[in-house]
Amino acid sequence: MQRRMLEWVATCVFAATACLYAGRADAQPAEPFFKGRTINLYIGFGPGGTYDLYARLLARHMGRHIAGNPSIVAQAMPGAGSITLANFLFNVAPKDGTAFGIVAQAVAVEEALKSSGIAYRSTEFNWIGRASNAVELIMSWHTSKARSIEDTRNHDTPTAGTGPASPSEGIPRLLNATYGSRFRIVSGYQASAIALLAMEKGEVDSAQTSWSTIKATKQDWLKAGQINILTQSTLERIADLPNVPAVVELGRTPQDKALLAFYVSSSEVGRSFLAPPGLPPERVTVLRRAFDAAMADPEMKADIERAKAELVPLTGERLQQLISDTMRAPPEVVARMQSILNTHR
C-alpha cells in the first residue's frame, strides 16, 4: 500500500513539474463568435487575495488575444470556499465560451473526498490554464503563543477559515489528526485578505495565505517580525523558506505523509482557470491559446511584476492531466481523509 501511495505522489509531482509552456497566439483559428461579445470571468473568492489578483489581471489582457477582441469582465462570486462558483460553472453557466472562472486549488481534492455541497465533476471541466502554482502558508501573529508549528501541539490556536474547500480549513484539520496540533477553525471569512485582517486584529491567532501574497502585500510584517510562519503546504521546502517545515514532513507515519501529500498536491493546481463542461472543442482551444498568449504578453508580465506576484504558467492540456491524476488517488488515502475532514462539515 505504501509503495502504491508513493508511486501516485510521484506521478502527480512529475505531471506538475515536467510541463513545458507551449502557447502561441497565432495558433488560434479565426472565431467570429466572440466578436462584440462579453466574456464573464468569475472569481470564487472575495477581493484582496491572489485568486482575485490573477483573475483581474487576466481579464485586462486576455481579450485582445481572442479573434474579435471580446470584453472580459471579472466579477466575484464567493461562497463555500468557491464551491458555489464551481457548481455554478458546471451546472448553470452558459456552455458557449462566454463564461469561465477561477476556483480554489483544492476543488478536485474536495470532489475526491465526496465533500458535501459538491455538484460538479472536476475532470469534465475544460481547464484553461494555470497562472501560477501556490505555496500556502500557515502563520501566526507575533502575540500568539504558537510561535512555531511545535507550539500548536501545546496551545489551542484559533485559525481563520475561508470555507470547507479551502486549505485554510483542510490543512489545520489534517495536522490536528496526523501531527497532534490543536488548531481550532473559526469559519466564515470570505477571503484570505479578510482572514489576515482578523489575525492582525486579534480575532484569531493564525491564518493562511500564499507566500506570493505575503511577499507582495505584507513585506512590512516580514521586516518587523510581526508574523511567525509555521509551515508551508508543499511536498518539499521551497528555496525562499528553507527553515520552515513542509507540511508533508510533519506526518508521523508513512501513511500520514501520503495523506498530507495527497492534499498539498493541490498547490500545483494553484491559481488555475476553468470553463464549464460541454463547450465546443474549437472554443476551448481558442480560450486556451488566448490564455497562453496572455501569460507571455509583456504587458501582463509587467503587471505581474508590479504586483510582486509570480507567473508560473501551465497549459490547459497539462492542467487537465494533473486534475485527472488527482482523481486517481489511492482509495485508502481518500477514505482516511474523508473520515478526518467530512466529520467537520
N, C-alpha and C positions, 0 to 999 in steps of 0.2 A: 504493500500500500504506500509506504513512504517513497519508494522508487517512482511509482506512478505519479505521486504528488509532485516530486521534484522535476520529473520529465515534463509535466504540464506547466509548471512555473517557468522552466527553461524555454518552452515553446512560446509562452507569452512574451518573455523578455526578448527573445530573438525576433519575434514578429514586430515588436515595437522599435527595436534599435537597429535592425538590419535594413530599414527602409531608406530609399533614396528619393529625394524630391525630384519630381519629373513633370511639372505642369507647364503648358505652353498656351498662351492666349490665342495664338494664331491657329491652334488645332481645332477650335470650335467651329461648327458649321454656322452658316447664316441662319438666324432663328427669328423670323419676323413676329412670332407670337409675343415676344416681350416688348415690342415697340409700343411706347405710350402707356405701358402698364406700371403698376406699383407692386413691388415685392415686399411682403411683410416679414421682417426678421424679429422673431420673438425671443425674449430673454427670460429664462426661468427663475431669475432672482431679482431682488430689488437693486437699486443703484448703489454704486460705491465699490464693488468688488471687481475682480478680473473678468468674470463672465460678462458683466455689463461693459467693461472697457473694450474687450476684444470685439464684442458684437457691434458696438457703436463705431469703432474704427473700421470694421469690415463694411458696415453699411455706407460709410463715407466713400469707400474706394472700389467696391466690387462691381457696382453697376456699370461703370464705363468699360468693363471687360466683357460685357454681355452685348451681343448684337441687338441694336435697338435702344441701348442705354436706358433701361428702366430705372425708375427711382426705387431705392431700397430704404424702407422706413423701419427703424428699430423701435421696439416697444416692449415694456416689461409685462410679464405675466407670471408673477411669483406665486408660490403656493406649494406646500408639502415637499419642500426641498427640490422643486422643479418637476415633481411627478405630475402636477396639474398640467404643466405645459407639455410634457411627454405624451400624456393621454390625449390632449387636445390635438397635437400634431398627428397622432396615429389615427384618431377616430373622427375628427371634426374638420380640421384644416383642409382647404382645397388641395386636390392632388394634381395640380397642373403646373407646379413650379413657382407659384406666386406666394408660397409660404414655406419658411424653414426656421430653424431656431437653434439655440444653444441651451443645453440642459446639464445637470450635474454629471460629473465624470463617472459616477457610480451607478448610472441607470441600468447598465447590463448586469452588474452585480446584484442590484436590487431585484431585478427580474428573476435571476437565477435563484435567489432566496425566496421567491414567491411572496414578497412583502405585500402587505395589504394596500389596496387602493390602486394597484398597477393594472392598467388596461391596455398594454402595448406589448409588442414583441420586438426586442432590440434588433434582431438580425433582419427584420423586414423593413426597418427604416432604410432610407437611402442616405448613407453617411457621406457628407460633402467634403469634409476635410478638417484637419486639426491645426489651430494656430500655434499652440504650444502645449507641451506636457506641463504637469503641475506638481510641484513638491509642496504638499500641505504640511503645515507645522502646528503642533500644539504648543502654546506659550502661556505663561502665567505672568501676572502683573508683579512688579517688584515688591509689593507689600504682602504678597501671598506667602503662606507657609510652605507652599510647594515651589521650591526654587530649582528643583531637578526632578526628573521622572521618578527617581528613587523616593523622593519625598511624598509622591502621591500614594505610596503604599502605606504611609503613616498618618496622612491627614486627609480628611474629606475635602474634595476640591470641586466646588461648583464650576461648571463649564457651560458656555453658551452653545445652544444647539440651533441650527438653521433649518431643520427638517429631517424626517426619517431617512431620506435618500442621501443625505449629506454626510461626508466623512466627519463633520463636526460632532455627529452623534454616533456614527458607526465605530470609529476608531476608539473613542473612550470606552464604549461598551465592550469591545473586544479586548482591550487592555485590562479592563476590570476582570474579565474571565480568564485571560491567559497569563497576565503578569501580576495580578493582585493589586492593581491600582484602585483608588477609591474616588474615581470621578463621579460626580452627580450631575446628570444632564438637566439643564434648565432650558426647556424648549420655547419656541415662539419667536425667535429672531429671524427676520426675513432675508437678511444678507449679512455677509461676513463683516462689512463695514459697521453695521449696527451692533454686531456681536463684539467687535473690538471696542466700540464706544462703551458698551456695557461693562466690559472688563476695566476700562480706564476709570469709569465712574464708581467701580466697586460693587456693581450688581452681582458680578460673578468673579471668581478668581482667575479663570483661564478662558481662552477662546482659541479658535483655529482659523487660519487663513493661509494663503500660499506665500511661499518665500518671495516670489516676484512682487506680490502686493506689499510686503514689508519693505523690500528694497526700494520700491517706487514711491511709497507714501508715508513710511514710518521710519525714515533714517534718523530722525531726532530721537526716537525711542531707543534705537540701537546705540547711538552715540552716548546717550545719557544713562544707559544701563537700566532702562525702565521696564524691560521685559526679560524673562527667562525663557529661552527656547528649550522645551522639554524633550521633544522628539520630532523626527521628520518621517512622514508617511511614505517611505521609499523602501525598495528592496536592499539598497546599499547607500551608505552615506555619500552625499554629493561633495564636490570639491570645496564649495563655499562654506560648508558646515561640517568640517572634519571631526569636531568634538561633540557633535550632537548625535545620539544614538538613533539609528534607523529602527522603525517600528518592528521589522522582522527580527532584529537582534533580541528583542525583549521576550520572544517566545521561550518558554522554559523546556519544551519538548519539541522533537521534530514535527509532531502533529500541530503544535501551537504555531510553529514557524510557517508551516504550509498554509494554515488558516489565515494568518496575517498576510502572507504573500499573495494569496488569492484576493484579498480585499484591496491591498495597496497597488495591485496591478492596474487598478483604475487610474492611477497617477499618469500612466502612459496615454490614456484617453484624454485626460487633461481638459483643455478648452476646445472642444470639438463641436462641429455644426452638423445638423441632421435635418433631413426633409421627410415628409410623410411617405409611407409606402404607396405603391401603385402609380408613381409618376411615369410618364412616357420615358423610355430609356434615353432618347435623344436630349430631353430636358435635364435629366440627371447629369449627362455628360456636359451640357452647357454650364450648369451650376458648378460642377467640379472643376472644370477648366478655368472658369472665371475666378473661383476661389484660389486656385493655384496661381493664377496671374496676379491676383491681389496680394498674395503672400510675397511675390517677387517684385511688386511695384515699389519703386524708390520712394514715392510719397507715403505709402503705407509704412515702409520701413522707417522713414523719418519720424512719422507719428509714433510708432512703437518706441523708438529711441527717446523721443521727447517724454514719453510717459514712463520711461525707465522700466519698460516691460520686456519680456523675452519673446522671440519669434523662433519657434522650433516646429516648422510645419510638417504635416504628414498628409499625403494624398488621400482622397476619399476611398480609393480602392484598397490601400493598405490599412486604413482605419476600419473598413468593413471586415477585413480579415481578423483584425485584432478583436473586434466585438465577437466574431464567431468563435475565436479561441476562448474568450471569457465564458461563453455559454457552454463550452465543453468541459467545464471544471469537474474534477472527480466528485462523484455523488456523496462520498463520505465527508468531504470538506464542506460541501453545500449543506448537508444535513446538520452538521455540528454548528455551522454558522447560523442556520435557521433557529436552532434551539437557543442560541445566545441572543440574537437580535430580535426575533419576532415576538418573544415574550414581553418585550418592552413597547410594542406598537399596537 
